[in-house]
Structures are given as C-alpha cells and as structure tokens.
Amino acid sequence: MVQGELVRVFFILIALMAIFLVEEIEAKRIIQMQEDVPQLVEQHEPEVIQTIEPKRTIATERPGHRMMETWHPLGVIGIISAFNFPVAVWAWNAALALVCGNSVVWKPSEKTPLTALAAQAVLDRALRRFGDAPQGLAQLLIGDRTVGEVLVDHPKVPLVSATGSTRMGRDVGPRLAKRFARAILELGGNNGGIVCPSADLDMALRAIAFGAMGTAGQPIRSSEPLPPWCSTGPCRVC
C-alpha cells in the first residue's frame, strides 16, 4: 500500500535525523527529544508494515465468517499538538491519517515552532523522496490559539485530533460538535500516589519523586502535587 510505504520512509528519515532536533523548552532535558522521536517509530512501525497490504483479515471465532480491516479516508485531518511531546503526538496522528488516505494540517504549540518546522521538513523530504505524493498532502500552520480556532471551525476539516489542556478540550469539543465534526481529544491528567503501610518507603519516595520531576515534570503522566497523608482507611494516600 503506497501510503504505508510513504510513512515508512518518513519514519526512517526522522529516526536518522532525530539527533539534530533540539527541544525549545529550556527546562526540559535534551534527552527527552531522544525519547520522544523513537517512540513514534516504535509504536507505529508494526501498523505501517500492516498497511503494505490494502486489506487485512482478522481472526474470528464464528465459523464461515471473516473480519476484514479496511481504511476509509475522511479528507483533511486537523492535528493540534502540545509543547511537551512536539514530535511524537503529531507523528502518531499524521501516520494514521496518511495511511488511511487523508491529508494533514498540523497546528503545533506556539511554544515549539522550530521543532515543528524541523519535523515538517523531514516529512517534506520523505514526500519528495517518495515521489508520488499529491501536492500539499501535509501542511503546517504556525501561530497562536486563533490559528487553532480557524482549524477547528473550518467546515472542510471533518476530524480534529487535539492534544493539550483540559481547558482547551472544553473549548475544542463543543466547537467540533456544533458542526458535527469528529473529535479526538487527549487532555490533561492528574496522577496521585498510593502508598500502603507495607510499602518500601525509600522506593516509594524515589518513584514519586521521579514521577513528579522526570523530564521536568512535563509529560501528561507526571505526578501532580500530592495531597497530605490520610489517617483513615487501609492505605495512606500521598
């Protein structure tokens, strides 16, 4: 399948060039980019390989039946990404959109425009090397939230995948629902720590500290400020 071959070329190029992509958030360690880029390759390489076949048969327990997985393009797919994973989140969404035969318009965080320009340049290079991609298949929009609002409200964008804060999701979700567009929202989270009386407190302390401060506390899975010890119940919550 030609889309799968295109995305595979993109993954190869971005993996080779990952060392040249530098994070713009000074508080974040450079090693985070070395984690961010390989994640997009590792998590989607199997899916890309599967797309070499135009249809995939899936096992079913019903005799005389089969299930077949096919892809139906929607058109233009909007992607809004956050600052903390400026490459992987976009690439995950873009890879699936391209494999299914869609075009992509990406609005990255205004805090990471240079990372977005570098990543888009890698995709553009993959498109040129591929040689058979339509003109304007993947586009980049740099700007603040007003640019994102234009993307969310545009009638020719049937699906928007937006990653960001819960406040952003509360704004984006109803705007898409108003025009019956589809929404994929990955929003903020709060992760607490539960420490039972039988726990190794030294290990628990290291784990909680790493969860809160690892990669400058920027991933969505980071531990939030922990509540005080609870004196009731079988476990203590911190």
N, C-alpha and C positions, 0 to 999 in steps of 0.2 A: 504494500500500500504506500503510495507516494508520500502521504502526509507523515507516516511513521519514519520514512527514510529522512525526510527533512528535519524532523525533531531530533533524530539520532545524530545527524550532522551537527546540529546546534549544540547538543549535549557534549559531544566530543570537543568542539571548539571552546566552549565555555569552561570545561574542565581543564583544558590546556592553558587557558588564559586566566584562570582564577587567581593566580598569584599576583597578577597585575591589577586586580580590582581592590581598591583600598576603601575601607569604611570612612564615612564622613563624620560620624559621631565620635568625637574625641574621647568620650568617657568609655567607649567600648573598645575592648582589646582587638587588635588586628586579627588574632586567631579566630574570632567569631566569623569573619568572612571565609576563612579556610574551612569552617564547619558548615556555613550556610550554602556555599556553592556545591560541595559534594553531596549534600542532602538532596538537592534537586535531581542530581544524576542517579543516585542510588534508589530513590523512591519511585522514579518513573521509568527507569530503563526497562524493567520487565513489561510494562504496559506498552512502551514504544515497540518492543520486539513483537508483541502480540499483534500490533496493527499492521505488520507486514502482510498478514492475511486479511482480506477485506471482511471476512465474517469468521466468527469463532463459535464453535459448537461447545455447549456446556453440558455436563452430565446431568441427567435427571433420573429420579427413581421410578418414573412412570414408564412401563414397557410400551414400546411402539411410539414413543414421543422423543423429541429432542428440543432443546432450547438453543437458540442462536442469537448471539450478541451482535448487533449492528449499530451503526452510528448515523444520526440524522442531524445535519447541520442546521443551526438556527439563523446564522447570519453574522452580524457584528457582535462580538462579545466584549464587554467592558470589564476592565480589571483595575481595581483601586487597591494599592498596596501600602503598607505601613513602613515606618522607618526602621523597625528593629530586625526585620528579615527582608531587606530590599531587593534581593535577587531570587531566593528560593520560592517565595509565595507567588511572585509574578510568573516564574517559570513553570511551577506546577499547574497553574491555571492556563497559561498560554499553551503548554504542551498538549493538554487535553483538548483545548479549543481547536488547535490546529489539526490534531489527529482526526477530529470529528468533522473537519471540513469547514471550519469557521474562520473568519478574520478576527483580528485582535486590536483593540485600542486600550493602551495602558496609561493610567494616570498614577504615577508613583507619589510617595510622600514628598512634600516640598522641602523636607529636611535632607533628602538624599538624591538630589538631581544628578550629580556627577556619576554616582553608582548606576542610576537608571540609564544615563546616556552611554556608559561603558557597556552595560549588559545589552542594550538595544543594538549597539554597534556590532556585538558578537552575533546577534541574531541576523542582522542585516548581512553580515559576512557569510553566514550559513545560507541565507536565501540566495546570495549571488553564486555561491559555490554549487548550490543545488541546481540552479539554472532554469528551473521550470515553474517557479512560483509566480502567482499573479502580482501585478504591481500594487503596492500599498497593502499587502497582506497583513502586516503588523506595523502599527503606528504608536508613537509616543507623544503624550501630552504633558508638558511641564507647566506647573502653576500651583496656585493655592486651592482652597476649597471651592471657589467659584468655578474653576475649571472642572472639578469633580461633579459639581451640581449640573453643569451642562451635559456631561456624560450620562449621569443618572437620569436626567429628564428627557434625553433625546429619544424620539419615537422610533428611530431605526436601530436602537440597541435593545434587543429583546431579553438579554440576560446581563446582569452585572454581578461580578464577584468582588466583594468589598471586604477588606481586612483592616481593622482599626479598633477604635474605642467603642464602648457600649453607647456612648452619646452619639457617635457617628452612625451606628446601626439604627438607633431610634429615628434618625433623620432620613437615612437612605431607604430603610424598609418601607415606610408608608409612601414615600415618593414613587418607588417602583410599583407598589401595589395599586396606587392610584391609576396607573396606566396599564395595569395587568402585565407588567414585565416580571421576569423571574429574578429572584434574589438568592445569592449565596453569601451568607454573612459569617465571618469569623471575627468575633469581637472579644473584648477584654474579659479576663477571668480573675478570680481570687482563689488562691491556694493556701490553705492553712496546714498546720502540722498537728498530728495527734500523737502524743507521747504517752504510752501506757506505763503503769508502775513497774512492769518487768523489763522495760526497755534499757538498752545500754545508753546511758545519758551522754557519754562522750561521743558516741557515734551519732546519736540523735542531734546533738548540738552541731556537729560538723555538717550533717546532712541539711539541717535547717538553714545554717549559715550559707552553705553553697547554693541552696535553692533560692535564697534571697539576694545573694550578691554575685552569683556566677554570671559571666558576661554582662557585668554592670547592672544586673537585675532587670534587663530589658526584655527577655523572652516572655511570651504570654504565659508560659508555665512557671514563672518565677513565684516564689512565696511572697505573699503580701505581708505588711506589718502584722505581727502575730498578737492575738488577744492574750490577756493575762491568764495565769493558771486558774483552773476551775477546781473548787474544793468538793464538788459533788459529782456523782456518777463513777462508773468503774474506771474511766480513763481521764487523764488530765489533758486538756486542750491548750496548746500554747500558740 
